[in-house]
């Protein structure tokens, strides 16, 4: 099962490269009609070169993985590129807002649980390095080993890593082993300062009990924290077959299970794992994010990139992906 779940990171990386190739990412200036737009532009200034360098080095390190990702990139459907664009922006907007909510001199920590090939650590250490006490990427052992090799074998990426070697840590671990995960994290984190946790398409692959235990344990261990979680939801309407079809397709094509897709199946049900009476929770789906947070001029730019005639399909799909932000003190 570990290897099957790891394959989903290949999907994510291929989607990110596609979105960069077709210029969905980085977003244009004026993407957001709010003050953090300028911060967002600075954050994304090197996103294309960083990911293309990682992808190029991946080919040299593992032709097998490179081949799988390259195969996934052959059919770049517009709805998929939209999804990657929205997913990327929603998480970064959430992160920036959390960081901006701290006092200007407040140091903080970021933990990316199930990080895969994600390169966010470079962007945030480059931009907030004087305030980031620690940035941790945690994933399965094989995923971490491959990522370490790629980062080391690239002169460009290794130079960046070395400049932040006292702040950036990559840890192997299985999130189902909550006690083991917590033990590893607490070796490098200070529970007395704010810590931001990210789970991007991670909790959906865990059982209900495992995911609840992970969330509650971390919230109890870190008295001041924030959590950003992005996941699909199955839909709660009796006529909504999105989740049922998604579960069946994943099982048939990959023998992959999403245990809670139909349990935390709506914007009202998904936040239950974080609702401890002390947390403030905000959740929206990606269609809402596109409709409410992205400027009209940016929407026009997106429409110019690829012909998209499946507007209703885009709406249905993005209405079944959510971004949750929660804080607790």
C-alpha beads as a LAMMPS data file, in Angstrom:
LAMMPS data file: protein, C-alpha beads

329 atoms
328 bonds

1 atom types
1 bond types

-500.0 500.0 xlo xhi
-500.0 500.0 ylo yhi
-500.0 500.0 zlo zhi

Masses

1 110.0

Atoms # bond

1 1 1 0.000 0.000 0.000
2 1 1 2.897 2.377 0.782
3 1 1 4.222 2.042 -2.769
4 1 1 0.751 2.540 -4.263
5 1 1 0.184 5.727 -2.262
6 1 1 3.642 6.952 -3.264
7 1 1 2.547 6.712 -6.911
8 1 1 0.102 9.542 -6.231
9 1 1 3.077 11.869 -5.765
10 1 1 4.068 11.132 -9.358
11 1 1 0.612 12.389 -10.348
12 1 1 1.148 15.563 -8.335
13 1 1 4.612 16.247 -9.781
14 1 1 3.505 15.593 -13.369
15 1 1 0.529 17.911 -12.833
16 1 1 2.760 20.641 -11.406
17 1 1 5.187 20.411 -14.348
18 1 1 2.262 20.536 -16.803
19 1 1 0.787 23.595 -15.117
20 1 1 4.184 25.291 -15.348
21 1 1 4.712 24.296 -18.990
22 1 1 1.327 25.684 -20.004
23 1 1 1.920 28.857 -17.921
24 1 1 -0.943 28.352 -15.483
25 1 1 1.775 28.795 -12.891
26 1 1 3.121 31.172 -11.808
27 1 1 0.026 33.388 -11.460
28 1 1 0.091 36.896 -12.861
29 1 1 0.318 40.073 -10.842
30 1 1 -3.154 41.064 -9.730
31 1 1 -4.304 37.479 -9.265
32 1 1 -5.752 38.255 -5.851
33 1 1 -7.753 41.329 -5.006
34 1 1 -6.114 41.610 -1.599
35 1 1 -2.808 42.881 -0.130
36 1 1 -1.013 39.519 -0.137
37 1 1 -0.849 39.504 -3.953
38 1 1 2.582 41.143 -3.891
39 1 1 3.856 38.528 -1.432
40 1 1 2.489 35.793 -3.684
41 1 1 4.381 37.194 -6.677
42 1 1 7.658 37.179 -4.748
43 1 1 7.007 33.640 -3.556
44 1 1 6.579 32.335 -7.109
45 1 1 9.408 34.166 -8.853
46 1 1 11.606 31.035 -9.128
47 1 1 8.924 28.327 -9.119
48 1 1 9.399 27.358 -12.776
49 1 1 13.196 27.072 -12.725
50 1 1 13.163 25.146 -9.426
51 1 1 10.704 22.519 -10.648
52 1 1 12.288 22.128 -14.077
53 1 1 15.671 21.622 -12.405
54 1 1 14.185 19.003 -10.074
55 1 1 12.496 17.247 -12.997
56 1 1 15.681 17.249 -15.095
57 1 1 17.710 15.793 -12.223
58 1 1 15.022 13.183 -11.567
59 1 1 15.655 11.783 -15.060
60 1 1 19.315 11.271 -14.210
61 1 1 18.528 9.740 -10.821
62 1 1 15.620 7.411 -11.629
63 1 1 14.630 6.801 -15.249
64 1 1 11.868 4.523 -14.005
65 1 1 10.133 7.258 -12.004
66 1 1 10.892 9.843 -14.695
67 1 1 9.267 7.598 -17.293
68 1 1 6.129 7.206 -15.194
69 1 1 5.825 10.955 -14.712
70 1 1 6.552 11.676 -18.363
71 1 1 3.795 9.253 -19.371
72 1 1 1.311 11.002 -17.083
73 1 1 2.132 14.331 -18.757
74 1 1 1.092 13.263 -22.267
75 1 1 -2.559 14.239 -21.878
76 1 1 -2.595 17.668 -20.193
77 1 1 -6.333 18.265 -19.892
78 1 1 -7.304 21.874 -19.065
79 1 1 -9.461 20.802 -16.108
80 1 1 -6.403 19.122 -14.566
81 1 1 -4.239 22.208 -15.069
82 1 1 -6.940 24.349 -13.465
83 1 1 -7.017 21.929 -10.538
84 1 1 -3.257 22.117 -10.008
85 1 1 -3.330 25.902 -10.268
86 1 1 -6.117 26.221 -7.688
87 1 1 -4.623 23.632 -5.348
88 1 1 -1.214 25.339 -5.399
89 1 1 -2.564 28.839 -4.878
90 1 1 -5.072 27.885 -2.196
91 1 1 -2.378 26.304 -0.037
92 1 1 0.070 29.171 -0.499
93 1 1 -2.565 31.837 0.135
94 1 1 -3.452 30.019 3.354
95 1 1 0.201 29.794 4.384
96 1 1 0.892 33.451 3.695
97 1 1 -2.203 34.528 5.615
98 1 1 -1.172 32.445 8.612
99 1 1 2.341 33.904 8.510
100 1 1 0.982 37.443 8.177
101 1 1 -1.243 36.873 11.206
102 1 1 1.853 36.444 13.395
103 1 1 3.677 39.462 14.874
104 1 1 6.327 40.699 12.429
105 1 1 9.153 39.445 14.663
106 1 1 7.482 36.101 15.494
107 1 1 9.487 33.022 14.547
108 1 1 7.557 29.951 13.400
109 1 1 7.886 26.395 12.087
110 1 1 6.354 24.621 9.075
111 1 1 5.777 20.869 8.791
112 1 1 4.759 19.313 5.471
113 1 1 3.300 15.898 6.303
114 1 1 3.383 13.547 3.315
115 1 1 5.477 16.100 1.420
116 1 1 6.480 13.934 -1.541
117 1 1 8.354 15.909 -4.205
118 1 1 6.947 19.255 -3.044
119 1 1 9.508 22.091 -3.183
120 1 1 7.632 24.633 -1.079
121 1 1 10.371 24.557 1.526
122 1 1 12.708 26.378 -0.879
123 1 1 10.187 29.113 -1.616
124 1 1 9.383 29.752 2.049
125 1 1 12.941 29.555 3.306
126 1 1 14.018 31.973 0.575
127 1 1 11.283 34.405 1.512
128 1 1 10.919 33.985 5.274
129 1 1 14.248 32.379 6.176
130 1 1 15.012 34.874 8.927
131 1 1 11.783 33.890 10.735
132 1 1 11.487 30.178 9.935
133 1 1 13.004 28.216 12.804
134 1 1 12.470 24.873 11.092
135 1 1 10.892 23.504 7.929
136 1 1 10.298 19.743 7.968
137 1 1 9.351 17.498 5.063
138 1 1 8.127 14.073 6.219
139 1 1 7.167 11.150 3.996
140 1 1 7.713 7.435 3.418
141 1 1 11.355 6.345 3.535
142 1 1 11.655 5.604 -0.206
143 1 1 10.159 8.987 -1.109
144 1 1 12.579 10.830 1.181
145 1 1 15.602 8.887 -0.102
146 1 1 14.772 9.712 -3.727
147 1 1 14.154 13.373 -2.916
148 1 1 17.439 13.622 -1.015
149 1 1 19.331 12.143 -3.974
150 1 1 17.750 14.529 -6.455
151 1 1 18.426 17.581 -4.293
152 1 1 22.026 16.508 -3.694
153 1 1 22.786 15.651 -7.326
154 1 1 21.606 19.028 -8.593
155 1 1 24.281 21.667 -8.075
156 1 1 21.624 24.384 -8.085
157 1 1 19.295 22.707 -5.607
158 1 1 22.086 21.426 -3.374
159 1 1 23.478 24.946 -3.056
160 1 1 20.087 26.123 -1.799
161 1 1 19.812 23.202 0.623
162 1 1 23.253 23.874 2.052
163 1 1 22.395 27.498 2.719
164 1 1 19.475 26.330 4.880
165 1 1 20.970 23.158 6.344
166 1 1 20.312 24.353 9.910
167 1 1 16.633 24.968 9.179
168 1 1 15.483 22.314 6.696
169 1 1 15.016 18.664 7.699
170 1 1 13.752 15.673 5.709
171 1 1 12.380 12.848 7.837
172 1 1 11.296 9.339 6.825
173 1 1 8.141 8.177 8.544
174 1 1 4.730 6.570 8.272
175 1 1 1.897 8.820 9.439
176 1 1 -0.104 5.778 10.502
177 1 1 2.502 5.338 13.225
178 1 1 1.421 8.430 15.135
179 1 1 3.670 7.873 18.150
180 1 1 6.710 7.353 15.926
181 1 1 5.859 10.399 13.842
182 1 1 5.488 12.597 16.910
183 1 1 8.748 11.313 18.376
184 1 1 10.617 12.283 15.208
185 1 1 8.993 15.693 14.943
186 1 1 9.597 16.684 18.550
187 1 1 13.330 16.070 18.115
188 1 1 13.482 19.044 15.754
189 1 1 10.555 21.272 16.731
190 1 1 9.978 23.727 19.545
191 1 1 6.382 23.350 20.801
192 1 1 6.549 26.815 22.358
193 1 1 6.430 28.677 19.036
194 1 1 3.659 28.616 16.387
195 1 1 3.800 25.632 14.059
196 1 1 1.992 25.313 10.728
197 1 1 1.109 21.800 9.544
198 1 1 0.282 20.982 5.926
199 1 1 -1.484 17.862 4.669
200 1 1 -1.989 18.006 0.906
201 1 1 -4.005 15.036 -0.362
202 1 1 -2.723 12.986 2.575
203 1 1 -5.499 12.415 5.117
204 1 1 -7.797 11.014 2.429
205 1 1 -5.547 7.933 2.201
206 1 1 -5.615 7.287 5.952
207 1 1 -8.280 5.436 7.909
208 1 1 -10.714 7.450 9.991
209 1 1 -9.095 6.383 13.277
210 1 1 -5.524 6.970 12.067
211 1 1 -6.270 10.439 10.708
212 1 1 -8.225 11.485 13.810
213 1 1 -5.433 10.255 16.066
214 1 1 -2.790 12.082 14.026
215 1 1 -4.680 15.374 14.162
216 1 1 -5.626 15.202 17.842
217 1 1 -2.141 14.104 18.944
218 1 1 -0.438 16.946 17.110
219 1 1 -2.948 19.522 18.352
220 1 1 -2.382 18.344 21.924
221 1 1 1.406 18.355 21.591
222 1 1 1.649 21.815 20.020
223 1 1 -0.378 24.339 22.065
224 1 1 -0.231 27.049 19.372
225 1 1 -0.645 25.910 15.816
226 1 1 -2.218 26.175 12.397
227 1 1 -3.251 23.432 9.999
228 1 1 -3.815 23.581 6.253
229 1 1 -5.447 20.524 4.720
230 1 1 -6.382 19.919 1.086
231 1 1 -8.402 16.845 0.125
232 1 1 -11.192 15.534 -2.075
233 1 1 -14.663 15.100 -0.596
234 1 1 -17.153 12.526 -1.833
235 1 1 -20.286 14.662 -1.701
236 1 1 -23.209 14.296 0.692
237 1 1 -26.164 14.753 -1.658
238 1 1 -28.077 11.543 -2.308
239 1 1 -27.731 12.096 -6.068
240 1 1 -24.023 12.990 -5.899
241 1 1 -22.045 10.043 -7.301
242 1 1 -18.653 11.789 -7.491
243 1 1 -17.152 10.036 -4.468
244 1 1 -18.560 6.625 -5.333
245 1 1 -17.175 6.809 -8.867
246 1 1 -13.813 8.130 -7.660
247 1 1 -13.445 5.320 -5.113
248 1 1 -14.346 2.684 -7.689
249 1 1 -11.975 4.079 -10.324
250 1 1 -9.046 4.234 -7.895
251 1 1 -9.682 0.702 -6.693
252 1 1 -10.042 -0.677 -10.222
253 1 1 -7.049 1.142 -11.713
254 1 1 -4.595 1.146 -8.794
255 1 1 -6.045 -0.959 -6.012
256 1 1 -5.976 2.260 -3.977
257 1 1 -8.434 3.005 -1.183
258 1 1 -9.677 6.353 0.132
259 1 1 -11.184 5.249 3.454
260 1 1 -12.796 8.549 4.486
261 1 1 -13.865 9.984 1.130
262 1 1 -17.511 9.175 1.841
263 1 1 -17.265 9.810 5.602
264 1 1 -15.851 13.351 5.602
265 1 1 -17.829 13.950 2.440
266 1 1 -18.875 17.601 2.704
267 1 1 -17.684 21.019 3.855
268 1 1 -19.654 20.529 7.061
269 1 1 -18.303 17.027 7.794
270 1 1 -14.669 17.421 6.738
271 1 1 -13.642 19.726 9.652
272 1 1 -14.782 17.280 12.359
273 1 1 -11.255 15.981 13.012
274 1 1 -10.069 19.445 14.077
275 1 1 -13.126 20.486 16.064
276 1 1 -11.850 20.288 19.643
277 1 1 -13.720 23.299 20.984
278 1 1 -10.575 25.461 20.884
279 1 1 -9.957 25.743 17.162
280 1 1 -11.152 28.285 14.622
281 1 1 -11.964 26.583 11.320
282 1 1 -12.514 27.984 7.835
283 1 1 -13.212 25.736 4.844
284 1 1 -14.073 26.359 1.213
285 1 1 -14.117 24.275 -1.929
286 1 1 -11.942 25.047 -4.932
287 1 1 -14.821 26.292 -7.068
288 1 1 -15.573 28.870 -4.368
289 1 1 -11.882 29.753 -4.257
290 1 1 -11.808 30.297 -8.023
291 1 1 -15.058 32.280 -8.002
292 1 1 -14.346 34.459 -4.963
293 1 1 -10.564 34.812 -4.612
294 1 1 -9.212 34.927 -8.176
295 1 1 -9.534 38.255 -9.997
296 1 1 -11.467 38.604 -13.254
297 1 1 -8.320 39.562 -15.146
298 1 1 -6.582 36.401 -13.944
299 1 1 -9.583 34.268 -14.901
300 1 1 -9.385 35.789 -18.382
301 1 1 -5.689 34.874 -18.585
302 1 1 -6.442 31.296 -17.542
303 1 1 -9.117 30.976 -20.239
304 1 1 -6.581 32.051 -22.873
305 1 1 -4.121 29.258 -22.056
306 1 1 -6.125 26.259 -23.266
307 1 1 -9.548 25.852 -24.769
308 1 1 -11.894 24.740 -22.001
309 1 1 -15.391 23.699 -22.982
310 1 1 -16.072 21.542 -19.926
311 1 1 -17.038 24.382 -17.566
312 1 1 -19.657 22.272 -15.821
313 1 1 -17.143 19.432 -15.424
314 1 1 -14.650 21.888 -13.926
315 1 1 -17.285 23.149 -11.490
316 1 1 -18.282 19.634 -10.423
317 1 1 -14.691 18.525 -9.951
318 1 1 -13.500 21.596 -8.054
319 1 1 -16.609 21.588 -5.852
320 1 1 -15.362 18.225 -4.573
321 1 1 -11.947 19.466 -3.407
322 1 1 -11.615 21.550 -0.259
323 1 1 -9.042 23.641 1.561
324 1 1 -9.350 23.771 5.348
325 1 1 -7.581 26.318 7.547
326 1 1 -7.649 26.026 11.296
327 1 1 -5.850 27.683 14.189
328 1 1 -5.727 26.790 17.859
329 1 1 -4.172 28.321 20.953

Bonds

1 1 1 2
2 1 2 3
3 1 3 4
4 1 4 5
5 1 5 6
6 1 6 7
7 1 7 8
8 1 8 9
9 1 9 10
10 1 10 11
11 1 11 12
12 1 12 13
13 1 13 14
14 1 14 15
15 1 15 16
16 1 16 17
17 1 17 18
18 1 18 19
19 1 19 20
20 1 20 21
21 1 21 22
22 1 22 23
23 1 23 24
24 1 24 25
25 1 25 26
26 1 26 27
27 1 27 28
28 1 28 29
29 1 29 30
30 1 30 31
31 1 31 32
32 1 32 33
33 1 33 34
34 1 34 35
35 1 35 36
36 1 36 37
37 1 37 38
38 1 38 39
39 1 39 40
40 1 40 41
41 1 41 42
42 1 42 43
43 1 43 44
44 1 44 45
45 1 45 46
46 1 46 47
47 1 47 48
48 1 48 49
49 1 49 50
50 1 50 51
51 1 51 52
52 1 52 53
53 1 53 54
54 1 54 55
55 1 55 56
56 1 56 57
57 1 57 58
58 1 58 59
59 1 59 60
60 1 60 61
61 1 61 62
62 1 62 63
63 1 63 64
64 1 64 65
65 1 65 66
66 1 66 67
67 1 67 68
68 1 68 69
69 1 69 70
70 1 70 71
71 1 71 72
72 1 72 73
73 1 73 74
74 1 74 75
75 1 75 76
76 1 76 77
77 1 77 78
78 1 78 79
79 1 79 80
80 1 80 81
81 1 81 82
82 1 82 83
83 1 83 84
84 1 84 85
85 1 85 86
86 1 86 87
87 1 87 88
88 1 88 89
89 1 89 90
90 1 90 91
91 1 91 92
92 1 92 93
93 1 93 94
94 1 94 95
95 1 95 96
96 1 96 97
97 1 97 98
98 1 98 99
99 1 99 100
100 1 100 101
101 1 101 102
102 1 102 103
103 1 103 104
104 1 104 105
105 1 105 106
106 1 106 107
107 1 107 108
108 1 108 109
109 1 109 110
110 1 110 111
111 1 111 112
112 1 112 113
113 1 113 114
114 1 114 115
115 1 115 116
116 1 116 117
117 1 117 118
118 1 118 119
119 1 119 120
120 1 120 121
121 1 121 122
122 1 122 123
123 1 123 124
124 1 124 125
125 1 125 126
126 1 126 127
127 1 127 128
128 1 128 129
129 1 129 130
130 1 130 131
131 1 131 132
132 1 132 133
133 1 133 134
134 1 134 135
135 1 135 136
136 1 136 137
137 1 137 138
138 1 138 139
139 1 139 140
140 1 140 141
141 1 141 142
142 1 142 143
143 1 143 144
144 1 144 145
145 1 145 146
146 1 146 147
147 1 147 148
148 1 148 149
149 1 149 150
150 1 150 151
151 1 151 152
152 1 152 153
153 1 153 154
154 1 154 155
155 1 155 156
156 1 156 157
157 1 157 158
158 1 158 159
159 1 159 160
160 1 160 161
161 1 161 162
162 1 162 163
163 1 163 164
164 1 164 165
165 1 165 166
166 1 166 167
167 1 167 168
168 1 168 169
169 1 169 170
170 1 170 171
171 1 171 172
172 1 172 173
173 1 173 174
174 1 174 175
175 1 175 176
176 1 176 177
177 1 177 178
178 1 178 179
179 1 179 180
180 1 180 181
181 1 181 182
182 1 182 183
183 1 183 184
184 1 184 185
185 1 185 186
186 1 186 187
187 1 187 188
188 1 188 189
189 1 189 190
190 1 190 191
191 1 191 192
192 1 192 193
193 1 193 194
194 1 194 195
195 1 195 196
196 1 196 197
197 1 197 198
198 1 198 199
199 1 199 200
200 1 200 201
201 1 201 202
202 1 202 203
203 1 203 204
204 1 204 205
205 1 205 206
206 1 206 207
207 1 207 208
208 1 208 209
209 1 209 210
210 1 210 211
211 1 211 212
212 1 212 213
213 1 213 214
214 1 214 215
215 1 215 216
216 1 216 217
217 1 217 218
218 1 218 219
219 1 219 220
220 1 220 221
221 1 221 222
222 1 222 223
223 1 223 224
224 1 224 225
225 1 225 226
226 1 226 227
227 1 227 228
228 1 228 229
229 1 229 230
230 1 230 231
231 1 231 232
232 1 232 233
233 1 233 234
234 1 234 235
235 1 235 236
236 1 236 237
237 1 237 238
238 1 238 239
239 1 239 240
240 1 240 241
241 1 241 242
242 1 242 243
243 1 243 244
244 1 244 245
245 1 245 246
246 1 246 247
247 1 247 248
248 1 248 249
249 1 249 250
250 1 250 251
251 1 251 252
252 1 252 253
253 1 253 254
254 1 254 255
255 1 255 256
256 1 256 257
257 1 257 258
258 1 258 259
259 1 259 260
260 1 260 261
261 1 261 262
262 1 262 263
263 1 263 264
264 1 264 265
265 1 265 266
266 1 266 267
267 1 267 268
268 1 268 269
269 1 269 270
270 1 270 271
271 1 271 272
272 1 272 273
273 1 273 274
274 1 274 275
275 1 275 276
276 1 276 277
277 1 277 278
278 1 278 279
279 1 279 280
280 1 280 281
281 1 281 282
282 1 282 283
283 1 283 284
284 1 284 285
285 1 285 286
286 1 286 287
287 1 287 288
288 1 288 289
289 1 289 290
290 1 290 291
291 1 291 292
292 1 292 293
293 1 293 294
294 1 294 295
295 1 295 296
296 1 296 297
297 1 297 298
298 1 298 299
299 1 299 300
300 1 300 301
301 1 301 302
302 1 302 303
303 1 303 304
304 1 304 305
305 1 305 306
306 1 306 307
307 1 307 308
308 1 308 309
309 1 309 310
310 1 310 311
311 1 311 312
312 1 312 313
313 1 313 314
314 1 314 315
315 1 315 316
316 1 316 317
317 1 317 318
318 1 318 319
319 1 319 320
320 1 320 321
321 1 321 322
322 1 322 323
323 1 323 324
324 1 324 325
325 1 325 326
326 1 326 327
327 1 327 328
328 1 328 329
